[in-house]
Amino acid sequence: MKIRYIVIAALFSGAAMATDGADAPPLTAATSATALAEDSTESSSSGAAKPSDVADIVITSQKGARGELAQKVPLAVTALSADALRAGQLNAIKDVGHVSPGVQLNEASFAGFANFYIRGIGLDGTVLTIEPAVSVVVDGMVNELLLGSILDTYDMQSVEVLRGPQGILFGRNATAGAVVFTSRRPTDKFEAETHVTAATQGRLDVSALVSGPLVGDLVKGKLSVFHSHTNGQFTDDNRGTFVPAPYNPSGVDPSAQFYEVRSDVWAIRPTILFTPTSNLDISLISEFVQQKGTGGAGGRVVGRDGSSTGPFPANLLNLFGYVPPSGKRQINLDEEGFSNLDQYRSVAEIKWGIGPGVFTSVSGLRVVRYQGAFDGDATPFPLFEFPRGNGTNSTQRSEELRFASDFSDMFNFVVGGYYSSLSIDTIELRKTSFLTSGTANNTPRFVRGRFDQDGDSKAVFYNLEYRPIAKLRLSTGGRYTSDHKRITIVPLQTCGSTLGFFNCPDVPFNKKANFSDFSPKFTAELQATAATMLYVSHTKGYRSGVFNGRATNEAAIGPAQPETVQTWEAGLKTTFLDGRARVNIAAYTENYKNIQRTISVNGIQTLGNA
């Protein structure tokens, strides 16, 4: 599979921050992202800054010993500061996708499931064993399970969207790109703020933050709280027309209910920053998130003859006497559904300035608990549902150690190692009709499956930079990854009762697999002028092999083999009109091998390599 595109991003006007200065100061243990931005502004605007200059921010996702201005980094990146997020009303990760070229950061039908795409490659669906192609990184920790990655930006210092394979620095499963979040750190002086947003559909967002020193310069703290409520845009008001038909002889609406699709989110993020010495920072960041709401808001679309699109072959008008409502905001479901998502995340980041570099340790723990129900057929009839009882428990632990050296003006490097473990325990229930399998039988059918998967990943990585002359920078990097996975699975199978989940098959299968890969990267960049940079790069991306958590028999369990991509990219970044306009151009070609895909036939999802 080959993809070739040219993407042009142009930006005019903006906030007061120049873009044509020298590199940002070293990212030592005592240097915050805010200080980097301020220093880069001062150094780049000496006597020349204008209120109309296009904004640029310092990014840290390249994990070097110093931050870099986004315009100086040889890759396609959208970098947004805290001010830009608030000014643009980019309140959630989905909104960030709207302002990033070639990027879609959407939510699946099940609340909390991330379906992210960059440059046309990503994940579509809710099969939990399938790993993402877009890596989500929060405070240095990779979210290996994208359930729970529909994040709010209320407390973010910056968000960086990196296009193209990012496996060298962010590990496997970043074949399409990465979205990197950095939360705000405690401040040197006492600060407090609150923000309130009210809108239609019952929306009310409230966030509050307090930050400042706790024990002089030794200990600083920050506490942020966020609450969001919305009734959503859709209402189940029992609309549509009904007439007597074979599968609904009464000709009445069988779903006697009324509700609005709604959501409630609570998030608390406490942060402690220790600075025992001038070259040592220890940050402890925790986060508690609770998200509750109704199920998804599926809507059925029909043609003039009453024929329906969807996962079953029934003609809604002829078989059920039903024509769905035509209003854009109207739905009519027989199952309201619900979504309960609780997650806890804790990150301990240690930065220790040692000689000409910075040693960094990032230790992470993430726990996700989910329960939900969803009306999959989007009609008032029980044709295809995920009923109550569906649930997932997941625990991830990770550790990254790296050393980034700002050795000299000619030579810099980053070397490191990574380890993570991820466990997923899931039970999946479906209530369907035999009609959905293509028969003429509308008798209820109950399907159950479950799996328990454990896996770990080990990696070593490096990135070397060399400047033979002042305006030319050459770099090469690589990452060797070793993955191990084990799954115990009872495939999705029909239970032996039409009254409920009774007499269900319960024979487990045990599978395990090992995968490994080396992914290199080569980049050359030329700073042609103070305002113009050209670059070319070649990168390999790797996406781990996976089992099929929705297999219906032993043969369908897999695994699917790893997916790889070879990407060639050339780009130009330039600022002109005395700092008031900017054009960034990236042209790329991507060649995918063994791309992982799921194919759904009659509601059964088969996983394989295309």
Beta strands, then each sheet from edge to edge (+ up, - down):
strand 1: 2-12
strand 2: 58-59
strand 3: 68-69
strand 4: 77-81
strand 5: 103-107
strand 6: 114-118
strand 7: 121-122
strand 8: 134-138
strand 9: 141-142
strand 10: 156-163
strand 11: 177-183
strand 12: 191-199
strand 13: 203-215
strand 14: 219-230
strand 15: 235-236
strand 16: 241-242
strand 17: 259-260
strand 18: 263-277
strand 19: 280-293
strand 20: 322-323
strand 21: 330-331
strand 22: 338-354
strand 23: 357-375
strand 24: 384-405
strand 25: 411-433
strand 26: 444-469
strand 27: 472-494
strand 28: 509-529
strand 29: 532-543
strand 30: 563-576
strand 31: 581-593
strand 32: 596-601
strand 33: 604-609
sheet 1: 1+ 31- 30+ 29- 28+ 27- 26+ 25- 24+ 23- 22+ 19- 18+ 14- 13+ 12-
sheet 2: 2+ 3-
sheet 3: 4+ 10- 11+ 8+ 9-
sheet 4: 5+ 6- 7+
sheet 5: 17+ 15- 21-
sheet 6: 16+ 20-
sheet 7: 32+ 33-
end
